């Protein structure tokens, strides 16, 4: 995030898996300021899961705008970088993700979000086990072993 990240932009940022912010970024759930609820566009779903219920309540009920340093301190972002470097930092992370097996990456993301709401550890483990079986049959694990033995990067299957 660069600059203001408020209202709908804030809600969109909350829906991202990984958030990097420039030091000049500001954040806020501000719909209350225009007379409508801050529970909009998924804010009430994502924000408590990211920063905890009490902090989310404070941010949503006050509708205050806060700076990137606070966003970093409360765990809303994964990295705080100098202005002008946020895009390169985000691309660096994207390149690391892109280097992994596409199907396994997709399944990791899907499973992570499914197990956040799992009613029990047993339920989460069942979902994880299903995912591992699906990934193991993609052919990518065999390719990873070959690539390791041949000291080369893997050539992953397309989605």
C-alpha positions as CSV (number, residue, x, y, z in Angstrom):
1,X,0.0,0.0,0.0
2,X,1.2,3.5,-0.9
3,X,-0.6,6.5,0.6
4,X,-4.1,6.4,1.8
5,X,-5.7,3.0,2.2
6,X,-9.1,3.8,3.7
7,X,-12.8,2.8,3.2
8,X,-13.1,0.5,0.2
9,X,-9.4,0.4,-0.4
10,X,-8.9,-0.7,3.2
11,X,-11.4,-3.5,2.8
12,X,-9.7,-4.7,-0.4
13,X,-6.3,-4.6,1.4
14,X,-7.7,-6.7,4.2
15,X,-8.7,-9.4,1.7
16,X,-5.1,-9.7,0.5
17,X,-3.1,-12.7,1.7
18,X,0.1,-10.6,2.1
19,X,0.2,-6.8,2.8
20,X,3.3,-4.6,2.4
21,X,3.1,-0.9,3.1
22,X,5.2,2.1,2.5
23,X,6.0,4.3,5.5
24,X,3.7,7.0,4.2
25,X,0.6,4.7,4.0
26,X,-2.4,5.4,6.2
27,X,-5.3,3.0,7.0
28,X,-8.8,3.1,8.3
29,X,-12.3,1.7,8.2
30,X,-14.0,5.1,7.7
31,X,-17.6,4.3,6.4
32,X,-19.0,5.5,9.8
33,X,-17.8,9.0,8.8
34,X,-20.4,9.0,6.0
35,X,-23.2,7.6,8.1
36,X,-23.0,3.9,7.1
37,X,-21.6,0.9,8.9
38,X,-17.9,0.0,8.8
39,X,-19.1,-3.7,8.4
40,X,-18.8,-3.6,4.6
41,X,-16.9,-5.3,1.9
42,X,-15.7,-8.1,4.2
43,X,-14.1,-5.7,6.8
44,X,-16.0,-7.3,9.7
45,X,-14.8,-10.7,8.5
46,X,-11.1,-10.1,7.8
47,X,-10.1,-7.4,10.3
48,X,-10.8,-9.4,13.5
49,X,-9.0,-12.4,12.1
50,X,-5.9,-10.2,11.3
51,X,-5.6,-8.1,14.4
52,X,-8.0,-9.7,17.0
53,X,-11.5,-8.8,18.0
54,X,-10.8,-6.1,20.5
55,X,-8.4,-4.2,18.2
56,X,-10.8,-4.6,15.3
57,X,-13.7,-3.3,17.4
58,X,-11.6,-0.2,18.4
59,X,-10.6,0.5,14.8
60,X,-14.1,0.0,13.4
61,X,-16.0,1.9,16.1
62,X,-13.7,4.9,16.2
63,X,-13.3,5.1,12.4
64,X,-9.9,6.6,13.0
65,X,-7.1,6.7,10.5
66,X,-3.9,5.2,11.6
67,X,-0.3,5.2,10.2
68,X,1.8,2.4,8.7
69,X,3.9,2.1,11.9
70,X,0.8,1.2,13.9
71,X,-0.4,-1.1,11.1
72,X,3.0,-2.9,11.4
73,X,2.8,-3.0,15.2
74,X,-0.7,-4.6,15.3
75,X,0.2,-7.2,12.6
76,X,-1.9,-5.8,9.8
77,X,1.0,-5.8,7.4
78,X,3.9,-8.2,6.9
79,X,6.5,-5.6,6.1
80,X,7.0,-1.8,6.3
81,X,9.3,-0.4,3.7
82,X,10.6,3.0,2.6
83,X,8.4,5.1,0.3
84,X,9.2,4.2,-3.3
85,X,10.2,0.6,-2.6
86,X,6.8,-1.0,-1.8
87,X,6.2,-2.3,-5.4
88,X,9.6,-3.9,-5.7
89,X,9.2,-5.5,-2.2
90,X,5.8,-6.9,-3.3
91,X,7.2,-8.2,-6.5
92,X,10.0,-9.9,-4.6
93,X,7.4,-11.8,-2.6
94,X,5.4,-12.6,-5.7
95,X,8.5,-14.0,-7.4
96,X,9.1,-16.3,-4.4
97,X,5.5,-17.5,-4.5
98,X,5.7,-18.0,-8.3
99,X,8.7,-20.2,-7.9
100,X,6.6,-22.8,-6.1
101,X,4.4,-25.5,-7.6
102,X,1.2,-23.7,-8.9
103,X,-1.2,-26.4,-7.8
104,X,0.4,-26.8,-4.4
105,X,0.3,-23.0,-3.9
106,X,-3.3,-22.9,-4.8
107,X,-4.1,-25.7,-2.4
108,X,-2.1,-24.1,0.3
109,X,-4.1,-20.8,0.0
110,X,-7.4,-22.6,-0.2
111,X,-6.7,-24.9,2.7
112,X,-5.3,-22.1,4.9
113,X,-8.5,-20.1,4.5
114,X,-10.7,-23.1,5.0
115,X,-9.0,-24.1,8.3
116,X,-9.2,-20.7,9.8
117,X,-12.8,-21.4,10.5
118,X,-12.4,-25.1,11.2
119,X,-14.5,-26.2,14.2
120,X,-11.6,-28.4,15.6
121,X,-8.0,-29.4,15.0
122,X,-9.3,-32.8,13.8
123,X,-11.4,-31.0,11.1
124,X,-8.4,-28.9,10.1
125,X,-6.1,-32.0,9.9
126,X,-8.7,-33.8,7.7
127,X,-8.7,-30.9,5.3
128,X,-4.9,-30.8,5.3
129,X,-4.7,-34.6,4.7
130,X,-7.1,-34.3,1.7
131,X,-5.0,-31.5,0.3
132,X,-1.7,-33.5,0.6
133,X,-3.2,-36.5,-1.2
134,X,-4.5,-34.2,-4.0
135,X,-1.1,-32.5,-4.3
136,X,0.9,-35.8,-4.2
137,X,-1.0,-37.1,-7.2
138,X,-0.2,-34.0,-9.3
139,X,3.2,-35.3,-10.4
140,X,4.9,-32.2,-9.0
141,X,6.5,-34.1,-6.1
142,X,8.2,-36.5,-8.5
143,X,9.4,-33.6,-10.5
144,X,10.7,-31.9,-7.3
145,X,12.7,-35.1,-6.5
146,X,14.2,-35.3,-10.0
147,X,15.1,-31.6,-10.0
148,X,16.8,-31.9,-6.6
149,X,18.8,-34.9,-7.8
150,X,19.7,-33.1,-11.0
151,X,20.5,-29.8,-9.2
152,X,18.1,-27.7,-11.3
153,X,14.9,-25.8,-10.6
154,X,11.7,-27.8,-11.0
155,X,9.5,-27.5,-14.0
156,X,6.1,-27.5,-12.4
157,X,2.9,-28.7,-14.1
158,X,0.6,-26.0,-15.4
159,X,-2.8,-25.5,-13.6
